[in-house]
Amino acid sequence: MRIAIAGANGRMGQMLIEAVLKSDDLQLAAALSIKGSDALGRDAGAPLGKQTGVLITDDLDALAGADCLIDFTRPEGTLDHLKACVKHGVKAVIGTTGFDDNGRAAIEVAAQKTAIVFAPNMSVGVNATLKLLDMAARILNAGYDVEVFEAHHRNKVDAPSGTALKMGETIASAWEVALPDVATWSRHGDTGVRKPGTIGFSVLRGGDIVGDHTVSFCGIGERIEITHRSSSRATYAEGALRAARFLEGKSNGLYDMQSVLGL
């Protein structure tokens, strides 16, 4: 497969490029960055000490030479890239987080015309964790207070993380309720006693934390914690490549990593 990488000069973009170059069955076909970037015109592999022959560009028509785009950028950029994917018949793997309802709706519309994997976290371990949370929530469905804690590096701009939200959605779905109806997003001042059946969220931003997530089921006399910690972005890159391979041969449709992993 011919792979295009969005945000090619960023940390995640470089991790994705390195993963594609190391693979036996994937080829780097295009590398995108934003207009005005200092990286434009530079070889996509230069920061890795490699020459790929693929120059970083802001021309979205470069996607015409790709089979699949992998995008871990920002919502507004991803939606622009997605329009170009539909135009050129390119599949998409979207790991971008922070979409509003309109953004998610736009992805659903695009999926009618091209195949898309859209997931807040491409890590195989995180998606195994989501499966465990679904099981735990079905068992611990009464008498337990649930808290979702997440920690990321200081440069992450959206909160809670897309992964934390997905964890909350997984638990709420197991309880057969909608997350917005049971979520507690912040606490300050005299909050009163905790309302049963709610899911609390707390966030830490600091340093260079790649990504930590812990869900606590707090009962009387016991606490069950399910934790996933990322020490490298490489796990996200390998999951994204797995998602791209999953899309081969698919003409349209919206999938998540649970579909990719057969969960």
C-alpha positions in Angstrom: 0.0 0.0 0.0 1.1 3.6 -0.7 0.8 5.6 2.5 0.5 9.4 3.0 1.3 10.9 6.3 -0.2 14.2 7.6 1.7 16.3 10.0 4.8 14.8 8.6 7.2 17.1 10.5 5.6 16.6 13.9 6.6 14.0 16.5 3.9 11.6 15.6 4.3 12.2 11.9 8.0 11.3 12.1 7.2 8.2 14.1 4.7 7.1 11.4 7.2 7.8 8.6 9.8 5.7 10.4 7.3 2.9 10.9 6.3 2.9 7.2 10.0 2.9 6.1 10.7 -0.1 8.3 7.7 -2.1 7.0 8.0 -4.7 4.2 4.6 -4.1 2.6 4.1 -0.3 2.8 5.5 2.5 0.8 5.7 6.2 1.7 3.9 8.1 -1.0 3.2 11.6 0.3 4.1 13.7 3.3 1.9 16.7 4.3 2.4 19.7 6.5 0.6 23.0 7.0 1.1 26.1 4.8 4.1 28.2 5.9 5.8 25.3 7.6 9.6 25.5 7.6 9.6 21.8 6.7 8.0 22.4 3.2 10.3 21.1 0.4 12.4 19.0 2.8 12.8 15.3 2.4 10.3 13.6 4.7 13.0 11.3 6.1 15.6 14.0 6.7 15.0 14.3 10.5 15.5 10.5 10.7 18.8 10.7 8.7 17.2 9.0 5.7 16.5 10.0 2.1 13.0 8.9 0.9 12.6 10.9 -2.3 9.3 12.2 -0.8 9.2 15.9 -0.2 7.0 17.5 2.5 4.3 19.5 0.8 1.1 21.5 1.6 -0.5 20.5 -1.7 -3.3 18.2 -0.9 -3.5 16.9 -4.5 -0.3 15.0 -3.5 -2.8 12.5 -2.0 -3.7 11.4 -5.5 -0.6 9.1 -5.4 -1.6 7.4 -2.2 -3.9 4.5 -1.2 -4.3 5.6 2.4 -3.7 8.7 4.5 -2.8 8.4 8.2 -3.7 11.6 10.1 -2.9 12.5 13.7 -3.2 16.3 13.4 -5.9 18.7 14.4 -9.6 18.5 13.6 -9.7 21.4 11.2 -6.7 20.1 9.2 -8.0 16.5 9.3 -11.4 17.6 7.8 -9.6 19.4 5.0 -7.4 16.3 4.3 -10.5 14.2 4.4 -12.1 16.2 1.6 -9.1 15.6 -0.5 -9.2 11.9 0.3 -12.8 11.7 -1.0 -11.8 13.6 -4.1 -9.0 11.3 -5.0 -10.5 8.0 -3.7 -8.0 7.6 -0.8 -8.8 5.7 2.4 -8.0 7.3 5.7 -6.9 6.3 9.2 -7.8 9.1 11.6 -6.2 9.3 15.1 -7.0 13.0 15.5 -9.0 13.9 18.7 -11.0 16.9 19.7 -13.7 16.8 17.1 -17.0 18.4 17.8 -20.4 16.9 16.7 -20.2 18.6 13.3 -16.7 17.2 12.8 -17.8 13.7 13.7 -20.8 14.0 11.4 -18.5 15.1 8.5 -16.4 12.0 9.0 -19.5 9.8 8.9 -20.5 11.5 5.6 -17.1 11.0 4.1 -17.2 7.3 5.1 -20.1 6.8 2.7 -17.6 7.5 -0.1 -14.3 6.1 1.2 -13.1 3.7 3.8 -12.1 5.2 7.2 -10.8 3.9 10.5 -11.5 6.5 13.1 -10.3 5.9 16.6 -9.1 8.1 19.5 -6.3 5.7 20.2 -4.6 3.3 17.8 -2.8 1.4 20.4 -3.5 -2.3 20.5 -3.1 -2.3 24.3 -5.5 0.6 24.8 -8.2 -1.2 22.7 -7.7 -4.4 24.7 -8.2 -2.1 27.8 -11.5 -0.9 26.4 -12.6 -4.5 26.1 -11.7 -5.1 29.7 -13.6 -1.9 30.8 -16.7 -3.1 29.0 -16.5 -6.4 30.9 -15.8 -4.7 34.2 -18.7 -2.2 33.8 -21.2 -4.9 33.1 -20.2 -6.7 36.3 -19.7 -3.6 38.5 -22.9 -1.9 37.4 -24.2 -1.0 40.9 -22.6 0.2 44.1 -19.4 1.4 42.4 -18.3 4.9 41.7 -16.3 5.3 38.5 -13.4 7.8 37.9 -11.4 8.2 34.7 -8.0 9.8 35.1 -5.7 10.7 32.2 -2.3 12.4 32.0 -0.5 13.8 28.9 2.3 16.1 28.0 2.1 19.8 28.4 1.5 20.5 24.7 -1.8 18.5 24.4 -4.5 21.0 23.7 -7.8 19.0 24.2 -9.1 17.6 27.5 -10.2 15.1 28.5 -8.2 13.1 26.0 -10.1 11.2 23.2 -9.0 8.0 24.8 -10.5 9.0 28.2 -13.7 10.0 26.5 -13.8 6.6 24.7 -13.3 4.9 28.0 -16.2 6.8 29.5 -18.4 6.0 26.5 -17.5 2.3 26.8 -18.6 2.2 30.4 -21.7 4.3 29.8 -22.7 2.0 26.9 -22.3 -1.1 29.1 -24.6 0.7 31.6 -27.0 1.5 28.7 -26.9 5.2 29.3 -25.4 8.1 27.3 -22.1 9.5 28.6 -23.3 13.2 28.6 -26.1 12.2 31.0 -23.8 10.7 33.6 -20.4 12.5 33.2 -18.9 14.9 35.8 -16.4 17.0 34.0 -15.1 19.2 36.9 -15.4 19.8 40.6 -14.9 23.0 42.5 -16.2 24.5 45.7 -19.1 22.9 47.6 -20.0 20.0 45.2 -22.2 18.1 47.6 -22.1 14.3 47.9 -21.4 12.2 44.9 -24.4 11.3 42.8 -24.7 7.5 42.2 -24.2 6.2 38.7 -21.9 9.1 37.5 -18.6 8.9 35.8 -16.0 11.5 36.9 -13.1 12.7 34.8 -9.8 14.2 36.0 -6.9 15.5 33.8 -3.2 16.1 34.3 -1.1 18.1 31.8 2.7 18.3 32.3 6.2 17.5 31.1 6.5 14.9 28.3 4.0 12.3 29.4 3.1 10.2 26.4 -0.2 9.0 27.8 -1.5 7.5 31.0 -5.1 6.4 31.6 -6.6 4.8 34.8 -10.2 3.9 35.4 -11.1 3.3 39.0 -14.3 1.4 40.1 -14.6 2.4 43.8 -16.9 0.3 46.0 -17.3 -0.2 49.7 -14.2 -1.9 51.0 -12.5 -2.3 47.6 -11.2 -0.5 44.6 -10.6 -2.0 41.1 -8.3 -0.1 38.8 -7.6 -0.8 35.1 -4.6 1.1 33.9 -2.8 1.6 30.5 0.4 3.6 30.3 2.2 4.5 27.1 6.0 5.0 27.2 6.4 5.6 23.4 4.3 6.8 20.5 5.6 3.8 18.5 2.6 1.7 19.7 0.2 4.3 18.1 2.2 4.1 14.9 2.1 0.4 14.7 -1.6 0.3 15.4 -2.2 2.9 12.7 -0.3 0.8 10.1 -2.4 -2.2 11.2 -5.5 -0.1 10.6 -4.3 0.9 7.1 -3.7 -2.7 6.2 -7.3 -3.5 7.4 -8.7 -1.0 5.0 -7.1 -2.6 1.9 -9.8 -3.8 -0.4 -12.6 -1.8 1.3 -14.3 0.8 -0.8 -16.2 2.7 2.0 -17.4 2.4 5.5 -16.6 3.7 9.0 -14.6 1.4 11.3 -12.8 1.7 14.7 -9.9 -0.2 16.2 -12.2 -2.7 17.8 -13.2 -3.7 14.2 -9.5 -3.8 13.1 -8.6 -6.1 16.0 -11.7 -8.3 15.7 -13.0 -7.3 19.2 
